[in-house]
Amino acid sequence: MKSFDIQKSEIKDIPIVSIVGYYEGDAGKTVNSTIEGLLRAGKISIILDFSKTTIVSSPGVASLFILAMMITNDFKGRLVLTALDSLKLKLFKMAGLLVMTEQAGTITEAADILKP
C-alpha cells in the first residue's frame, strides 16, 4: 500500500498538483514525472499544494530541488508552493529550496501570483 497519492486539478488554467500523505523519494519521482508531462504539454506555471502532505523526508526535499530546477532552468517556468505549515516552511528555507520557488498561503493566492 502506498503512503502517498497525487491529486491533479486546475485553477484559472494553471495546473495544481496536490500531494496527499508522506512525500518521500518514490512520491517525488511520481510527482516529477507527472509535472514533466505537464511541462512538455506547455504548462510551465505550476502550483504544488502541500495542504494534505503529512511529512516531507530528505529524499522528498531532494526531489523538489530536481523539480524546481527542471521547471525554472529547463522550461523557464515558475513553481509556487502552497499551504506550507511552519515545519515545511522551516525545512524548505533551511534547504534553500525557496530561492528557486515562490510561495503562497492558498491555491487562489498562488494563481494570482502566476497570472499577470
MOPAC internal coordinates of N, CA, C and O (Angstrom, degrees):
PM7 1SCF
backbone

  N    0.0000 0     0.00 0     0.00 0    0    0    0
  C    1.4476 1     0.00 0     0.00 0    1    0    0
  C    1.5314 1   109.53 1     0.00 0    2    1    0
  O    1.2310 1   120.65 1   -51.89 1    3    2    1
  N    1.3238 1   116.36 1   128.11 1    3    2    1
  C    1.4493 1   118.35 1  -178.72 1    5    3    2
  C    1.5278 1   110.45 1   -79.93 1    6    5    3
  O    1.2310 1   121.36 1   -29.72 1    7    6    5
  N    1.3216 1   115.00 1   150.28 1    7    6    5
  C    1.4613 1   121.38 1  -175.59 1    9    7    6
  C    1.5200 1   112.50 1   -98.12 1   10    9    7
  O    1.2310 1   120.46 1  -168.06 1   11   10    9
  N    1.3343 1   116.72 1    11.94 1   11   10    9
  C    1.4553 1   120.48 1  -179.55 1   13   11   10
  C    1.5226 1   109.25 1  -145.96 1   14   13   11
  O    1.2310 1   121.53 1   -16.27 1   15   14   13
  N    1.3042 1   114.68 1   163.73 1   15   14   13
  C    1.4528 1   121.23 1   173.35 1   17   15   14
  C    1.5270 1   107.36 1  -147.50 1   18   17   15
  O    1.2310 1   120.82 1   -20.10 1   19   18   17
  N    1.3005 1   116.04 1   159.90 1   19   18   17
  C    1.4545 1   121.87 1   177.84 1   21   19   18
  C    1.5164 1   107.32 1  -121.97 1   22   21   19
  O    1.2310 1   121.18 1   -47.62 1   23   22   21
  N    1.3162 1   115.36 1   132.38 1   23   22   21
  C    1.4546 1   120.68 1   174.89 1   25   23   22
  C    1.5172 1   107.51 1  -118.01 1   26   25   23
  O    1.2310 1   120.87 1   -48.53 1   27   26   25
  N    1.3273 1   115.93 1   131.47 1   27   26   25
  C    1.4641 1   120.68 1   179.53 1   29   27   26
  C    1.5193 1   109.34 1  -111.94 1   30   29   27
  O    1.2310 1   121.32 1   -39.74 1   31   30   29
  N    1.3170 1   115.08 1   140.26 1   31   30   29
  C    1.4568 1   121.61 1   175.14 1   33   31   30
  C    1.5234 1   107.79 1  -154.38 1   34   33   31
  O    1.2310 1   120.38 1     6.42 1   35   34   33
  N    1.3222 1   116.88 1  -173.58 1   35   34   33
  C    1.4646 1   121.30 1   178.14 1   37   35   34
  C    1.5144 1   110.14 1  -142.35 1   38   37   35
  O    1.2310 1   121.04 1   -26.65 1   39   38   37
  N    1.3154 1   115.61 1   153.35 1   39   38   37
  C    1.4485 1   123.25 1   170.37 1   41   39   38
  C    1.5241 1   106.69 1  -140.39 1   42   41   39
  O    1.2310 1   120.77 1   -52.56 1   43   42   41
  N    1.3268 1   116.13 1   127.44 1   43   42   41
  C    1.4744 1   120.96 1   179.92 1   45   43   42
  C    1.5236 1   111.32 1    52.07 1   46   45   43
  O    1.2310 1   120.63 1  -140.57 1   47   46   45
  N    1.3417 1   116.39 1    39.43 1   47   46   45
  C    1.4653 1   123.54 1   179.22 1   49   47   46
  C    1.5368 1   113.35 1    66.34 1   50   49   47
  O    1.2310 1   120.34 1  -160.92 1   51   50   49
  N    1.3273 1   116.96 1    19.08 1   51   50   49
  C    1.4682 1   122.07 1   176.96 1   53   51   50
  C    1.5255 1   107.63 1  -108.75 1   54   53   51
  O    1.2310 1   119.82 1   -53.14 1   55   54   53
  N    1.3360 1   117.94 1   126.86 1   55   54   53
  C    1.4631 1   119.59 1   179.45 1   57   55   54
  C    1.5271 1   112.25 1   -68.48 1   58   57   55
  O    1.2310 1   121.67 1   -39.68 1   59   58   57
  N    1.3223 1   114.41 1   140.32 1   59   58   57
  C    1.4606 1   122.57 1   174.55 1   61   59   58
  C    1.5176 1   106.96 1  -118.83 1   62   61   59
  O    1.2310 1   120.78 1   -52.99 1   63   62   61
  N    1.3188 1   116.11 1   127.01 1   63   62   61
  C    1.4623 1   121.37 1   173.58 1   65   63   62
  C    1.5209 1   106.23 1  -114.69 1   66   65   63
  O    1.2310 1   121.04 1   -63.17 1   67   66   65
  N    1.3315 1   115.62 1   116.83 1   67   66   65
  C    1.4667 1   121.75 1  -179.88 1   69   67   66
  C    1.5147 1   108.93 1  -104.74 1   70   69   67
  O    1.2310 1   120.87 1   -48.70 1   71   70   69
  N    1.3229 1   115.94 1   131.30 1   71   70   69
  C    1.4582 1   121.71 1   178.05 1   73   71   70
  C    1.5191 1   108.17 1   -99.94 1   74   73   71
  O    1.2310 1   121.16 1   -56.39 1   75   74   73
  N    1.3112 1   115.38 1   123.61 1   75   74   73
  C    1.4572 1   120.90 1  -179.83 1   77   75   74
  C    1.5254 1   108.07 1  -109.91 1   78   77   75
  O    1.2310 1   120.69 1   -56.40 1   79   78   77
  N    1.3261 1   116.29 1   123.60 1   79   78   77
  C    1.4604 1   120.35 1   176.37 1   81   79   78
  C    1.5149 1   113.65 1    98.88 1   82   81   79
  O    1.2310 1   121.32 1    36.03 1   83   82   81
  N    1.3216 1   115.09 1  -143.97 1   83   82   81
  C    1.4593 1   124.49 1  -172.21 1   85   83   82
  C    1.5234 1   110.38 1   -88.60 1   86   85   83
  O    1.2310 1   120.19 1   -63.55 1   87   86   85
  N    1.3416 1   117.24 1   116.45 1   87   86   85
  C    1.4638 1   122.15 1  -178.60 1   89   87   86
  C    1.5240 1   108.88 1   -95.64 1   90   89   87
  O    1.2310 1   121.46 1   -78.23 1   91   90   89
  N    1.3275 1   114.82 1   101.77 1   91   90   89
  C    1.4539 1   120.56 1  -179.84 1   93   91   90
  C    1.5250 1   108.56 1  -127.86 1   94   93   91
  O    1.2310 1   120.01 1    15.90 1   95   94   93
  N    1.2994 1   117.58 1  -164.10 1   95   94   93
  C    1.4525 1   121.55 1  -173.68 1   97   95   94
  C    1.5163 1   114.94 1   -57.56 1   98   97   95
  O    1.2310 1   119.92 1   131.11 1   99   98   97
  N    1.3325 1   117.76 1   -48.89 1   99   98   97
  C    1.4718 1   120.33 1  -179.83 1  101   99   98
  C    1.5199 1   111.42 1   -65.12 1  102  101   99
  O    1.2310 1   120.40 1   140.46 1  103  102  101
  N    1.3225 1   116.85 1   -39.54 1  103  102  101
  C    1.4655 1   120.59 1   176.62 1  105  103  102
  C    1.5231 1   109.32 1   -62.27 1  106  105  103
  O    1.2310 1   120.73 1   138.02 1  107  106  105
  N    1.3275 1   116.21 1   -41.98 1  107  106  105
  C    1.4577 1   120.79 1   179.20 1  109  107  106
  C    1.5182 1   112.30 1   -60.58 1  110  109  107
  O    1.2310 1   120.44 1   137.69 1  111  110  109
  N    1.3262 1   116.76 1   -42.31 1  111  110  109
  C    1.4714 1   120.33 1   178.23 1  113  111  110
  C    1.5214 1   110.65 1   -62.54 1  114  113  111
  O    1.2310 1   120.57 1   138.66 1  115  114  113
  N    1.3196 1   116.51 1   -41.34 1  115  114  113
  C    1.4645 1   120.85 1   179.65 1  117  115  114
  C    1.5246 1   110.99 1   -66.40 1  118  117  115
  O    1.2310 1   120.58 1   134.99 1  119  118  117
  N    1.3295 1   116.50 1   -45.01 1  119  118  117
  C    1.4679 1   120.50 1   178.71 1  121  119  118
  C    1.5256 1   110.03 1   -62.89 1  122  121  119
  O    1.2310 1   119.95 1   134.24 1  123  122  121
  N    1.3177 1   117.69 1   -45.76 1  123  122  121
  C    1.4629 1   121.31 1  -179.13 1  125  123  122
  C    1.5255 1   111.46 1   -60.91 1  126  125  123
  O    1.2310 1   120.40 1   139.23 1  127  126  125
  N    1.3254 1   116.84 1   -40.77 1  127  126  125
  C    1.4599 1   120.90 1   177.96 1  129  127  126
  C    1.5305 1   110.99 1   -65.83 1  130  129  127
  O    1.2310 1   120.65 1   138.32 1  131  130  129
  N    1.3208 1   116.36 1   -41.68 1  131  130  129
  C    1.4648 1   121.34 1   178.39 1  133  131  130
  C    1.5236 1   110.44 1   -62.10 1  134  133  131
  O    1.2310 1   120.64 1   133.66 1  135  134  133
  N    1.3165 1   116.38 1   -46.34 1  135  134  133
  C    1.4651 1   120.33 1  -177.95 1  137  135  134
  C    1.5205 1   111.43 1   -70.99 1  138  137  135
  O    1.2310 1   120.13 1   146.09 1  139  138  137
  N    1.3188 1   117.36 1   -33.91 1  139  138  137
  C    1.4626 1   119.03 1   176.38 1  141  139  138
  C    1.5278 1   110.20 1   -60.43 1  142  141  139
  O    1.2310 1   120.48 1   141.41 1  143  142  141
  N    1.3237 1   116.68 1   -38.59 1  143  142  141
  C    1.4688 1   120.26 1   176.24 1  145  143  142
  C    1.5222 1   111.74 1   -61.81 1  146  145  143
  O    1.2310 1   120.44 1   138.68 1  147  146  145
  N    1.3277 1   116.76 1   -41.32 1  147  146  145
  C    1.4622 1   120.84 1   177.30 1  149  147  146
  C    1.5307 1   110.74 1   -63.81 1  150  149  147
  O    1.2310 1   120.56 1   136.78 1  151  150  149
  N    1.3222 1   116.53 1   -43.22 1  151  150  149
  C    1.4589 1   121.24 1   179.87 1  153  151  150
  C    1.5269 1   111.24 1   -61.79 1  154  153  151
  O    1.2310 1   120.81 1   136.17 1  155  154  153
  N    1.3111 1   116.06 1   -43.83 1  155  154  153
  C    1.4684 1   120.46 1  -179.78 1  157  155  154
  C    1.5346 1   111.23 1   -67.01 1  158  157  155
  O    1.2310 1   120.59 1   157.08 1  159  158  157
  N    1.3362 1   116.47 1   -22.92 1  159  158  157
  C    1.4681 1   121.25 1   176.66 1  161  159  158
  C    1.5329 1   111.60 1   -86.24 1  162  161  159
  O    1.2310 1   120.36 1  -176.04 1  163  162  161
  N    1.3434 1   116.91 1     3.96 1  163  162  161
  C    1.4574 1   120.85 1   176.43 1  165  163  162
  C    1.5151 1   115.55 1    95.16 1  166  165  163
  O    1.2310 1   119.82 1  -176.43 1  167  166  165
  N    1.3238 1   117.94 1     3.57 1  167  166  165
  C    1.4667 1   122.06 1   178.45 1  169  167  166
  C    1.5268 1   107.65 1   -90.82 1  170  169  167
  O    1.2310 1   120.39 1   -87.05 1  171  170  169
  N    1.3411 1   116.85 1    92.95 1  171  170  169
  C    1.4653 1   119.35 1  -173.49 1  173  171  170
  C    1.5254 1   113.67 1  -100.07 1  174  173  171
  O    1.2310 1   120.17 1   178.36 1  175  174  173
  N    1.3131 1   117.29 1    -1.64 1  175  174  173
  C    1.4637 1   121.58 1   172.23 1  177  175  174
  C    1.5166 1   107.10 1  -110.58 1  178  177  175
  O    1.2310 1   120.71 1   -57.97 1  179  178  177
  N    1.3283 1   116.25 1   122.03 1  179  178  177
  C    1.4652 1   121.83 1  -172.06 1  181  179  178
  C    1.5229 1   109.80 1  -128.73 1  182  181  179
  O    1.2310 1   121.26 1   -38.53 1  183  182  181
  N    1.3363 1   115.19 1   141.47 1  183  182  181
  C    1.4663 1   121.42 1   171.49 1  185  183  182
  C    1.5201 1   107.00 1  -108.77 1  186  185  183
  O    1.2310 1   120.70 1   -52.45 1  187  186  185
  N    1.3333 1   116.26 1   127.55 1  187  186  185
  C    1.4637 1   122.52 1   176.53 1  189  187  186
  C    1.5205 1   107.10 1  -111.42 1  190  189  187
  O    1.2310 1   120.93 1   -66.45 1  191  190  189
  N    1.3337 1   115.82 1   113.55 1  191  190  189
  C    1.4587 1   123.00 1  -172.35 1  193  191  190
  C    1.5280 1   111.00 1   -98.78 1  194  193  191
  O    1.2310 1   121.05 1   -56.13 1  195  194  193
  N    1.3312 1   115.59 1   123.87 1  195  194  193
  C    1.4651 1   121.94 1   179.94 1  197  195  194
  C    1.5241 1   112.93 1  -107.22 1  198  197  195
  O    1.2310 1   119.65 1  -164.10 1  199  198  197
  N    1.3237 1   118.27 1    15.90 1  199  198  197
  C    1.4671 1   120.43 1  -175.55 1  201  199  198
  C    1.5307 1   113.15 1   -64.22 1  202  201  199
  O    1.2310 1   120.03 1   154.93 1  203  202  201
  N    1.3266 1   117.54 1   -25.07 1  203  202  201
  C    1.4660 1   121.11 1  -179.12 1  205  203  202
  C    1.5259 1   112.15 1  -113.80 1  206  205  203
  O    1.2310 1   120.70 1  -164.80 1  207  206  205
  N    1.3413 1   116.27 1    15.20 1  207  206  205
  C    1.4573 1   120.90 1   179.55 1  209  207  206
  C    1.5209 1   108.68 1   -89.61 1  210  209  207
  O    1.2310 1   120.59 1   -55.15 1  211  210  209
  N    1.3207 1   116.48 1   124.85 1  211  210  209
  C    1.4694 1   120.14 1  -177.17 1  213  211  210
  C    1.5212 1   112.43 1   -83.31 1  214  213  211
  O    1.2310 1   120.54 1   131.68 1  215  214  213
  N    1.3306 1   116.56 1   -48.32 1  215  214  213
  C    1.4683 1   121.72 1  -175.78 1  217  215  214
  C    1.5233 1   108.49 1  -141.36 1  218  217  215
  O    1.2310 1   120.69 1   -35.24 1  219  218  217
  N    1.3361 1   116.29 1   144.76 1  219  218  217
  C    1.4624 1   121.99 1   172.96 1  221  219  218
  C    1.5231 1   106.88 1  -118.97 1  222  221  219
  O    1.2310 1   120.61 1   -59.70 1  223  222  221
  N    1.3321 1   116.44 1   120.30 1  223  222  221
  C    1.4651 1   120.86 1  -179.97 1  225  223  222
  C    1.5247 1   110.62 1   -87.48 1  226  225  223
  O    1.2310 1   120.73 1    -8.32 1  227  226  225
  N    1.3325 1   116.21 1   171.68 1  227  226  225
  C    1.4684 1   121.37 1   177.08 1  229  227  226
  C    1.5318 1   111.92 1   -58.78 1  230  229  227
  O    1.2310 1   119.21 1   133.90 1  231  230  229
  N    1.3427 1   119.12 1   -46.10 1  231  230  229
  C    1.4687 1   118.18 1   175.89 1  233  231  230
  C    1.5319 1   112.22 1   -62.65 1  234  233  231
  O    1.2310 1   120.08 1   150.57 1  235  234  233
  N    1.3186 1   117.46 1   -29.43 1  235  234  233
  C    1.4586 1   120.83 1   175.48 1  237  235  234
  C    1.5151 1   110.99 1   -65.54 1  238  237  235
  O    1.2310 1   120.29 1   136.94 1  239  238  237
  N    1.3252 1   117.05 1   -43.06 1  239  238  237
  C    1.4662 1   121.18 1   177.55 1  241  239  238
  C    1.5345 1   109.36 1   -63.12 1  242  241  239
  O    1.2310 1   120.21 1   137.67 1  243  242  241
  N    1.3135 1   117.20 1   -42.33 1  243  242  241
  C    1.4739 1   120.37 1   178.89 1  245  243  242
  C    1.5295 1   110.73 1   -60.28 1  246  245  243
  O    1.2310 1   120.32 1   139.51 1  247  246  245
  N    1.3258 1   116.99 1   -40.49 1  247  246  245
  C    1.4660 1   119.76 1   179.04 1  249  247  246
  C    1.5265 1   110.88 1   -66.76 1  250  249  247
  O    1.2310 1   120.27 1   148.07 1  251  250  249
  N    1.3300 1   117.09 1   -31.93 1  251  250  249
  C    1.4641 1   120.42 1   177.06 1  253  251  250
  C    1.5311 1   111.14 1   -66.76 1  254  253  251
  O    1.2310 1   120.17 1   144.14 1  255  254  253
  N    1.3283 1   117.27 1   -35.86 1  255  254  253
  C    1.4695 1   120.45 1   174.87 1  257  255  254
  C    1.5234 1   110.48 1   -61.32 1  258  257  255
  O    1.2310 1   120.77 1   133.31 1  259  258  257
  N    1.3104 1   116.14 1   -46.69 1  259  258  257
  C    1.4676 1   120.77 1   178.94 1  261  259  258
  C    1.5211 1   109.60 1   -60.05 1  262  261  259
  O    1.2310 1   120.57 1   136.15 1  263  262  261
  N    1.3215 1   116.52 1   -43.85 1  263  262  261
  C    1.4618 1   121.53 1   179.80 1  265  263  262
  C    1.5265 1   111.18 1   -62.34 1  266  265  263
  O    1.2310 1   120.49 1   131.43 1  267  266  265
  N    1.3233 1   116.66 1   -48.57 1  267  266  265
  C    1.4664 1   120.84 1  -178.68 1  269  267  266
  C    1.5306 1   110.76 1   -61.36 1  270  269  267
  O    1.2310 1   120.39 1   138.99 1  271  270  269
  N    1.3162 1   116.86 1   -41.01 1  271  270  269
  C    1.4645 1   120.01 1   178.75 1  273  271  270
  C    1.5195 1   111.36 1   -66.78 1  274  273  271
  O    1.2310 1   120.26 1   140.11 1  275  274  273
  N    1.3292 1   117.11 1   -39.89 1  275  274  273
  C    1.4588 1   120.71 1   178.52 1  277  275  274
  C    1.5351 1   109.76 1   -61.98 1  278  277  275
  O    1.2310 1   120.26 1   133.41 1  279  278  277
  N    1.3212 1   117.11 1   -46.59 1  279  278  277
  C    1.4610 1   120.66 1  -177.80 1  281  279  278
  C    1.5202 1   111.06 1   -66.51 1  282  281  279
  O    1.2310 1   120.33 1   128.68 1  283  282  281
  N    1.3326 1   116.97 1   -51.32 1  283  282  281
  C    1.4710 1   119.99 1  -172.75 1  285  283  282
  C    1.5261 1   113.46 1   -78.84 1  286  285  283
  O    1.2310 1   119.73 1   141.02 1  287  286  285
  N    1.3125 1   118.12 1   -38.98 1  287  286  285
  C    1.4705 1   120.54 1  -176.82 1  289  287  286
  C    1.5253 1   112.94 1   -88.61 1  290  289  287
  O    1.2310 1   120.71 1   128.09 1  291  290  289
  N    1.3280 1   116.25 1   -51.91 1  291  290  289
  C    1.4607 1   120.02 1  -174.44 1  293  291  290
  C    1.5269 1   112.73 1   -74.15 1  294  293  291
  O    1.2310 1   120.46 1   141.00 1  295  294  293
  N    1.3456 1   116.73 1   -39.00 1  295  294  293
  C    1.4643 1   120.37 1  -174.53 1  297  295  294
  C    1.5330 1   113.34 1  -111.22 1  298  297  295
  O    1.2310 1   120.41 1   179.72 1  299  298  297
  N    1.3384 1   116.81 1    -0.28 1  299  298  297
  C    1.4729 1   121.74 1  -179.54 1  301  299  298
  C    1.5310 1   111.39 1    53.16 1  302  301  299
  O    1.2310 1   121.30 1  -140.13 1  303  302  301
  N    1.3347 1   115.12 1    39.87 1  303  302  301
  C    1.4530 1   120.85 1  -179.16 1  305  303  302
  C    1.5163 1   112.38 1  -105.90 1  306  305  303
  O    1.2310 1   121.77 1    12.80 1  307  306  305
  N    1.3337 1   114.22 1  -167.20 1  307  306  305
  C    1.4633 1   120.71 1  -178.18 1  309  307  306
  C    1.5268 1   109.47 1  -133.40 1  310  309  307
  O    1.2310 1   121.40 1   -36.36 1  311  310  309
  N    1.3289 1   114.93 1   143.64 1  311  310  309
  C    1.4577 1   122.66 1   178.08 1  313  311  310
  C    1.5172 1   108.33 1  -125.34 1  314  313  311
  O    1.2310 1   121.21 1   -54.40 1  315  314  313
  N    1.3426 1   115.29 1   125.60 1  315  314  313
  C    1.4593 1   120.46 1   176.01 1  317  315  314
  C    1.5289 1   107.87 1  -115.61 1  318  317  315
  O    1.2310 1   121.09 1   -53.96 1  319  318  317
  N    1.3293 1   115.52 1   126.04 1  319  318  317
  C    1.4616 1   122.50 1   176.79 1  321  319  318
  C    1.5208 1   107.90 1   -93.71 1  322  321  319
  O    1.2310 1   120.20 1   -46.47 1  323  322  321
  N    1.3357 1   117.23 1   133.53 1  323  322  321
  C    1.4620 1   120.57 1  -179.61 1  325  323  322
  C    1.5169 1   111.15 1  -122.37 1  326  325  323
  O    1.2310 1   122.39 1   -21.14 1  327  326  325
  N    1.3331 1   113.02 1   158.86 1  327  326  325
  C    1.4726 1   122.84 1   173.16 1  329  327  326
  C    1.5259 1   112.37 1    59.79 1  330  329  327
  O    1.2310 1   120.63 1  -135.03 1  331  330  329
  N    1.3248 1   116.40 1    44.97 1  331  330  329
  C    1.4596 1   120.09 1   177.87 1  333  331  330
  C    1.5227 1   109.06 1   -84.38 1  334  333  331
  O    1.2310 1   120.53 1   -63.35 1  335  334  333
  N    1.3176 1   116.58 1   116.65 1  335  334  333
  C    1.4596 1   118.96 1   174.29 1  337  335  334
  C    1.5294 1   108.77 1   -72.94 1  338  337  335
  O    1.2310 1   120.24 1    -5.42 1  339  338  337
  N    1.3092 1   117.16 1   174.58 1  339  338  337
  C    1.4712 1   120.00 1  -173.86 1  341  339  338
  C    1.5297 1   112.45 1   -60.54 1  342  341  339
  O    1.2310 1   119.95 1   144.02 1  343  342  341
  N    1.3200 1   117.71 1   -35.98 1  343  342  341
  C    1.4630 1   120.55 1  -179.70 1  345  343  342
  C    1.5295 1   111.12 1   -68.16 1  346  345  343
  O    1.2310 1   120.08 1   133.56 1  347  346  345
  N    1.3285 1   117.46 1   -46.44 1  347  346  345
  C    1.4652 1   120.57 1   179.04 1  349  347  346
  C    1.5294 1   110.44 1   -65.64 1  350  349  347
  O    1.2310 1   120.40 1   140.19 1  351  350  349
  N    1.3034 1   116.85 1   -39.81 1  351  350  349
  C    1.4587 1   120.58 1   178.46 1  353  351  350
  C    1.5237 1   110.74 1   -60.76 1  354  353  351
  O    1.2310 1   120.56 1   134.77 1  355  354  353
  N    1.3106 1   116.53 1   -45.23 1  355  354  353
  C    1.4706 1   121.28 1   179.08 1  357  355  354
  C    1.5354 1   110.49 1   -64.10 1  358  357  355
  O    1.2310 1   120.30 1   135.72 1  359  358  357
  N    1.3288 1   117.03 1   -44.28 1  359  358  357
  C    1.4632 1   121.93 1   179.66 1  361  359  358
  C    1.5281 1   110.82 1   -61.17 1  362  361  359
  O    1.2310 1   120.24 1   133.27 1  363  362  361
  N    1.3252 1   117.15 1   -46.73 1  363  362  361
  C    1.4561 1   120.59 1  -178.00 1  365  363  362
  C    1.5305 1   111.56 1   -69.32 1  366  365  363
  O    1.2310 1   120.05 1   146.05 1  367  366  365
  N    1.3232 1   117.51 1   -33.95 1  367  366  365
  C    1.4645 1   120.43 1   175.98 1  369  367  366
  C    1.5238 1   110.35 1   -66.18 1  370  369  367
  O    1.2310 1   120.48 1   131.87 1  371  370  369
  N    1.3447 1   116.68 1   -48.13 1  371  370  369
  C    1.4668 1   120.82 1  -179.64 1  373  371  370
  C    1.5212 1   111.43 1   -60.52 1  374  373  371
  O    1.2310 1   120.60 1   143.23 1  375  374  373
  N    1.3112 1   116.45 1   -36.77 1  375  374  373
  C    1.4615 1   120.72 1  -178.64 1  377  375  374
  C    1.5257 1   112.41 1   -78.60 1  378  377  375
  O    1.2310 1   119.92 1   166.49 1  379  378  377
  N    1.3285 1   117.75 1   -13.51 1  379  378  377
  C    1.4560 1   121.40 1  -179.95 1  381  379  378
  C    1.5185 1   113.99 1    84.07 1  382  381  379
  O    1.2310 1   120.08 1  -168.76 1  383  382  381
  N    1.3126 1   117.45 1    11.24 1  383  382  381
  C    1.4586 1   121.43 1  -177.23 1  385  383  382
  C    1.5285 1   112.58 1   -69.15 1  386  385  383
  O    1.2310 1   120.21 1   149.05 1  387  386  385
  N    1.3144 1   117.20 1   -30.95 1  387  386  385
  C    1.4591 1   120.24 1  -175.60 1  389  387  386
  C    1.5250 1   113.03 1   -71.08 1  390  389  387
  O    1.2310 1   120.09 1   169.72 1  391  390  389
  N    1.3251 1   117.44 1   -10.28 1  391  390  389
  C    1.4605 1   121.01 1   175.92 1  393  391  390
  C    1.5317 1   110.32 1   -70.74 1  394  393  391
  O    1.2310 1   120.44 1   147.69 1  395  394  393
  N    1.3244 1   116.76 1   -32.31 1  395  394  393
  C    1.4684 1   121.69 1  -176.87 1  397  395  394
  C    1.5194 1   113.55 1   -95.28 1  398  397  395
  O    1.2310 1   120.15 1   171.24 1  399  398  397
  N    1.3097 1   117.31 1    -8.76 1  399  398  397
  C    1.4550 1   121.45 1  -175.61 1  401  399  398
  C    1.5195 1   110.09 1  -126.37 1  402  401  399
  O    1.2310 1   121.18 1    -6.36 1  403  402  401
  N    1.3031 1   115.34 1   173.64 1  403  402  401
  C    1.4529 1   121.77 1   171.90 1  405  403  402
  C    1.5151 1   106.86 1  -114.86 1  406  405  403
  O    1.2310 1   120.27 1   -14.34 1  407  406  405
  N    1.3230 1   117.09 1   165.66 1  407  406  405
  C    1.4540 1   119.12 1   179.05 1  409  407  406
  C    1.5155 1   110.73 1  -137.70 1  410  409  407
  O    1.2310 1   121.46 1   -27.52 1  411  410  409
  N    1.3181 1   114.82 1   152.48 1  411  410  409
  C    1.4560 1   122.03 1   178.26 1  413  411  410
  C    1.5225 1   108.16 1  -146.89 1  414  413  411
  O    1.2310 1   121.25 1   -27.62 1  415  414  413
  N    1.3056 1   115.21 1   152.38 1  415  414  413
  C    1.4550 1   119.62 1   179.96 1  417  415  414
  C    1.5208 1   113.29 1   -70.19 1  418  417  415
  O    1.2310 1   120.85 1   142.71 1  419  418  417
  N    1.3371 1   115.98 1   -37.29 1  419  418  417
  C    1.4598 1   120.56 1  -176.80 1  421  419  418
  C    1.5287 1   110.29 1  -131.28 1  422  421  419
  O    1.2310 1   121.57 1   -12.85 1  423  422  421
  N    1.3068 1   114.61 1   167.15 1  423  422  421
  C    1.4593 1   120.70 1   177.08 1  425  423  422
  C    1.5257 1   110.84 1   -64.03 1  426  425  423
  O    1.2310 1   120.54 1   140.07 1  427  426  425
  N    1.3309 1   116.56 1   -39.93 1  427  426  425
  C    1.4643 1   120.41 1   178.72 1  429  427  426
  C    1.5251 1   110.80 1   -61.77 1  430  429  427
  O    1.2310 1   120.13 1   136.85 1  431  430  429
  N    1.3327 1   117.35 1   -43.15 1  431  430  429
  C    1.4697 1   120.95 1   177.24 1  433  431  430
  C    1.5235 1   110.52 1   -63.30 1  434  433  431
  O    1.2310 1   120.10 1   141.32 1  435  434  433
  N    1.3240 1   117.41 1   -38.68 1  435  434  433
  C    1.4669 1   121.58 1   178.44 1  437  435  434
  C    1.5197 1   110.27 1   -63.20 1  438  437  435
  O    1.2310 1   120.34 1   136.33 1  439  438  437
  N    1.3205 1   116.95 1   -43.67 1  439  438  437
  C    1.4698 1   120.71 1   178.97 1  441  439  438
  C    1.5276 1   110.55 1   -62.27 1  442  441  439
  O    1.2310 1   120.32 1   141.24 1  443  442  441
  N    1.3225 1   117.00 1   -38.76 1  443  442  441
  C    1.4677 1   120.99 1   177.55 1  445  443  442
  C    1.5367 1   111.04 1   -63.86 1  446  445  443
  O    1.2310 1   120.36 1   142.53 1  447  446  445
  N    1.3140 1   116.91 1   -37.47 1  447  446  445
  C    1.4691 1   121.30 1   177.71 1  449  447  446
  C    1.5313 1   110.65 1   -64.39 1  450  449  447
  O    1.2310 1   120.94 1   139.70 1  451  450  449
  N    1.3214 1   115.81 1   -40.30 1  451  450  449
  C    1.4678 1   120.14 1  -174.09 1  453  451  450
  C    1.5179 1   114.28 1   -83.99 1  454  453  451
  O    1.2310 1   119.93 1   158.67 1  455  454  453
  N    1.3148 1   117.73 1   -21.33 1  455  454  453
  C    1.4689 1   120.55 1   179.63 1  457  455  454
  C    1.5189 1   109.92 1   -95.28 1  458  457  455
  O    1.2310 1   120.19 1   -49.45 1  459  458  457
  N    1.3462 1   117.24 1   130.55 1  459  458  457
  C    1.4693 1   120.02 1   179.27 1  461  459  458
  C    1.5235 1   112.10 1   -66.58 1  462  461  459
  O    1.2310 1   120.10 1   180.00 1  463  462  461

